[in-house]
Amino acid sequence: MGNKEPIIITDKDEMRQWSRSIRAQSNTIGLVPTMGYLHEGHLSLIQESHKHTNFTVVSIYVNPGQFSPNEDLSTYPSDFLGDIQKLKSIPGGVDVVFHPQNLYDYGKNNGVKNDENQEEVKVVSCVENSGMGHETWVRVEKLEKGLCGESRPVFFRGVATIVAKLFNIVEPDVAVFGKKDYQQWRIIQRMVRDLDFGIKVIGAELIRDEDGLARSSRNVRLSPEERKKALSINKSLSNAKSAAGKGHIDCKVLRDSVIHAIHEAGGEVDYAEIIDQESLESMNEIKSPAVFCVAAWFGNVRLIDNMEINV
Amino acid sequence: MGNKEPIIITDKDEMRQWSRSIRAQSNTIGLVPTMGYLHEGHLSLIQESHKHTNFTVVSIYVNPGQFSPNEDLSTYPSDFLGDIQKLKSIPGGVDVVFHPQNLYDYGKNNGVKNDENQEEVKVVSCVENSGMGHETWVRVEKLEKGLCGESRPVFFRGVATIVAKLFNIVEPDVAVFGKKDYQQWRIIQRMVRDLDFGIKVIGAELIRDEDGLARSSRNVRLSPEERKKALSINKSLSNAKSAAGKGHIDCKVLRDSVIHAIHEAGGEVDYAEIIDQESLESMNEIKSPAVFCVAAWFGNVRLIDNMEINV
């Protein structure tokens, strides 16, 4: 099984051309957007894509547009060759790895056609505040607030915008996002609805290790002891879920129990919110499909996790 | 010549399906977005589309998303049957008129798929501030400011968003916008670049009546005397352009001459700005491709006009 060699495409026009030629032959394309440094969570998204389409594109691109100036974009981990090896190992593999250098580089004259103006214009980055730099942003105005948007105010603006760009470059039929990043998944789903993209967004279930820890590339940075403590997130969420199933639907009580358990284990809670699955608005009692979202620090590792509660 | 009967499509899925089937047969599609109440300016955009593609779609949709609560959306003129007659009269005609009822109505469950949540959700409008209403907006953050964006702060947000929606529904190869709405044209062009839409944006030249007045549906509301006075816009812009051609490139002097001429004729200037053709930033001296943009009131009619100056 596996060992399919993906085509590596770095140019956006070439990427679109490939997609159009594939779709012209009545095939369907699934897109799995990633920032690379792949782990089994990503691989499960690719396997989800295989269920819906007969071609799969994985994009590997660390998006500068979702990092604040104070966040360290330059140290974001990457291992492109390792990623390719992992992609080859997946049953069915992937067809294309789209690996652009800079999606905010609009090239000579910044890509704006103007017959009268043939002079070269300096290429500027997306954070440039004047001239011909990138200045178009997609905002999902309510969903982007709260939870992770609270501490990272431009994060989801950057995510929605890069995903819109990738959708327009790859032109997929289906795009797969992990429910591990629940807020991100709902934001993309809403953007697709509101902007009428002809794309089906799939939310792939969160993957856990055997001990219950949600898979994340950050887990390797946990010491064995921290990892043990971090299991308190999953355990307390499970307890809250079964309590809700037994009729204990008071959100304050449920949140307090999770906060208490994580704190007892030695973690520091960033947020623990019970919210509506679609509007992401917080609720007092669980009377409709809810999701319990948690972010917590163990040592200097920030973990997120969530559990859907359908009463 | 003419009398081609367009297909009228009101459903967005049907619209996308038509486009995909047409493009699958190696055809190209041009889109001309309008709010209806068509005049010869619009018809010239359609003729421009014919030059680039072999199929043309005209959308007729009054976009609530670009009106402020204090602007009177409900009295925006419409004449759908008259529009169809005019479209039939154009040589080559149009293939499809896309005439949706409400592009912000996401239907049952608001279009968000959620297996666990089958209950009906109330449809809300784009101005709704809670629940499952439309909340995704495309902002072209610098170009949307200034000129017409000054007095209409949500206008270009609404324009960019509805055009993104129409692009995703119609999936055209080419889209035609009039240079009469210069700022709008540049905003759409920038959005297409920044979000990587696989669409070529064409700016169609501004059309003037024989006396030089820029064509607009608002011209019919001018009295014969007001119309005569309004010619001061075109005349003073022409004078400024030829002065610039002779080396008079001081923008303050050029602006003052236009403001003075319009004022003398009895008009009230909203703005008169000489700006860079792409960045739309104002300049002190015309040393690169510029455009002189004017908005002025004659009686209770607000007219806009512009002239490109390529020194």
Boltz contact constraints between the chains, C-beta under 6 A:
constraints:
  - contact:
      token1: [A, 16]
      token2: [B, 198]
      max_distance: 6.0
  - contact:
      token1: [A, 106]
      token2: [B, 193]
      max_distance: 6.0
  - contact:
      token1: [A, 111]
      token2: [B, 193]
      max_distance: 6.0
  - contact:
      token1: [A, 112]
      token2: [B, 193]
      max_distance: 6.0
  - contact:
      token1: [A, 112]
      token2: [B, 278]
      max_distance: 6.0
  - contact:
      token1: [A, 116]
      token2: [B, 289]
      max_distance: 6.0
  - contact:
      token1: [A, 116]
      token2: [B, 310]
      max_distance: 6.0
  - contact:
      token1: [A, 117]
      token2: [B, 289]
      max_distance: 6.0
  - contact:
      token1: [A, 134]
      token2: [B, 194]
      max_distance: 6.0
  - contact:
      token1: [A, 135]
      token2: [B, 140]
      max_distance: 6.0
  - contact:
      token1: [A, 135]
      token2: [B, 141]
      max_distance: 6.0
  - contact:
      token1: [A, 135]
      token2: [B, 142]
      max_distance: 6.0
  - contact:
      token1: [A, 136]
      token2: [B, 140]
      max_distance: 6.0
  - contact:
      token1: [A, 136]
      token2: [B, 191]
      max_distance: 6.0
  - contact:
      token1: [A, 136]
      token2: [B, 194]
      max_distance: 6.0
  - contact:
      token1: [A, 136]
      token2: [B, 195]
      max_distance: 6.0
  - contact:
      token1: [A, 137]
      token2: [B, 139]
      max_distance: 6.0
  - contact:
      token1: [A, 138]
      token2: [B, 138]
      max_distance: 6.0
  - contact:
      token1: [A, 139]
      token2: [B, 137]
      max_distance: 6.0
  - contact:
      token1: [A, 140]
      token2: [B, 135]
      max_distance: 6.0
  - contact:
      token1: [A, 140]
      token2: [B, 136]
      max_distance: 6.0
  - contact:
      token1: [A, 141]
      token2: [B, 135]
      max_distance: 6.0
  - contact:
      token1: [A, 142]
      token2: [B, 135]
      max_distance: 6.0
  - contact:
      token1: [A, 164]
      token2: [B, 195]
      max_distance: 6.0
  - contact:
      token1: [A, 165]
      token2: [B, 195]
      max_distance: 6.0
  - contact:
      token1: [A, 165]
      token2: [B, 196]
      max_distance: 6.0
  - contact:
      token1: [A, 168]
      token2: [B, 195]
      max_distance: 6.0
  - contact:
      token1: [A, 168]
      token2: [B, 196]
      max_distance: 6.0
  - contact:
      token1: [A, 168]
      token2: [B, 197]
      max_distance: 6.0
  - contact:
      token1: [A, 169]
      token2: [B, 196]
      max_distance: 6.0
  - contact:
      token1: [A, 191]
      token2: [B, 136]
      max_distance: 6.0
  - contact:
      token1: [A, 193]
      token2: [B, 106]
      max_distance: 6.0
  - contact:
      token1: [A, 193]
      token2: [B, 111]
      max_distance: 6.0
  - contact:
      token1: [A, 193]
      token2: [B, 112]
      max_distance: 6.0
  - contact:
      token1: [A, 194]
      token2: [B, 134]
      max_distance: 6.0
  - contact:
      token1: [A, 194]
      token2: [B, 136]
      max_distance: 6.0
  - contact:
      token1: [A, 195]
      token2: [B, 136]
      max_distance: 6.0
  - contact:
      token1: [A, 195]
      token2: [B, 164]
      max_distance: 6.0
  - contact:
      token1: [A, 195]
      token2: [B, 165]
      max_distance: 6.0
  - contact:
      token1: [A, 195]
      token2: [B, 168]
      max_distance: 6.0
  - contact:
      token1: [A, 196]
      token2: [B, 165]
      max_distance: 6.0
  - contact:
      token1: [A, 196]
      token2: [B, 168]
      max_distance: 6.0
  - contact:
      token1: [A, 196]
      token2: [B, 169]
      max_distance: 6.0
  - contact:
      token1: [A, 197]
      token2: [B, 168]
      max_distance: 6.0
  - contact:
      token1: [A, 198]
      token2: [B, 16]
      max_distance: 6.0
  - contact:
      token1: [A, 278]
      token2: [B, 112]
      max_distance: 6.0
  - contact:
      token1: [A, 289]
      token2: [B, 116]
      max_distance: 6.0
  - contact:
      token1: [A, 289]
      token2: [B, 117]
      max_distance: 6.0
  - contact:
      token1: [A, 310]
      token2: [B, 116]
      max_distance: 6.0
